[in-house]
Amino acid sequence: MTAQNARLDAILEALRAVREHVNAFEGEDVTVGDYNRWVGQLGKVVNGDWDALILDGGETGTVPAGDMIMNIDVAIAFLEEYRDTQYAIAS
């Protein structure tokens, strides 16, 4: 495993932890800061335009928990597929 892949795995784990935390707030608004912080780390690990994954919490810096969970799940699924493709290419 390359250092880049290890860092990507760490970001995936962090996003899973954020998801677990947000899941406890079903039906409420949650702040986007923790999610955006980890998405912001992607540019240091993988080339790409990761700004598209950043959530805009508006004036309050929040979004509904369900929306956050959906975004986290999509980001994780995309990044896992990307990671697995990179592992296959490196093999």
N, C-alpha and C positions, 0 to 999 in steps of 0.2 A: 504494500500500500504506500502510495506516495504521500508526501507531506500535504499536498493540495487535497488529496482525497480524505486524509485524516481531518483536515480543517473543515471540509464540506460535511463530513459525518458529524463533527462537533456542532456545526450550525443546525443540522437536521435534528440532533438531540435537543438543542436549545429550543427550536421551534416546537418540538413535541412537548417540552416542559411548559412553554407558554400556552399551548393548546390545553393541556391538563388544567392549568390555572384558570384560564378563561372559561372552561367548561363548567366550573363551579358558579359562574355568574349568569347562567341561562336566563334569558328574559330581561337582562339588565344591560346598560351600556358599560363598555370597558375602554380603558385608555389604549391607544395604539402604540405608545412609546416602546414597550418591550419588543413587540413584534417588529416594528420598524428598525429598531437597533440591530436585530439579528439579520434582517433582510439587507440592511446597510453593509453588513460584513461580507456579503457575497461578492461584491466587486473586488475584494482583496484576495478572493479564492478562485473565482471563475469569471472569465471574460463574458460580458453581456450587459444588456441594459436592464438592470434590476430595479430601476426606479419605477417600472410599471407595477411592481409588487408592493410598493409603499402604500400604506393606507392613509387617507386624508381624514383626520378626525374632526375637521372643521374647527370652529372657534373653541369647542369644548375639548378637543383632542380625544374624542371618544367615538366609538361605533357600537351598534348592537352586538352583543356577544355572539349571536348566531352568524352574523356577517363575518366577524373575525374568525370564527372557527372554520367557516367555509373557505376563507382566504388562506388560512394556515394549511388546511387539508390539500388545497390545490397546489400551494407552494411546495409542500412536502412531496406530493406525488410527482410533480414536475422534477424536482431536484433529485429524487430517488431514481427516476428514469434516466436523467442526465448522468448521474453518478454511475449507474449500472452500465450505461453505454460506454462511458469512459473507461471503466474497468475492463470491459470486453475488448476495447481497442488496444489497451495497454497489454493485454494478455497475448 
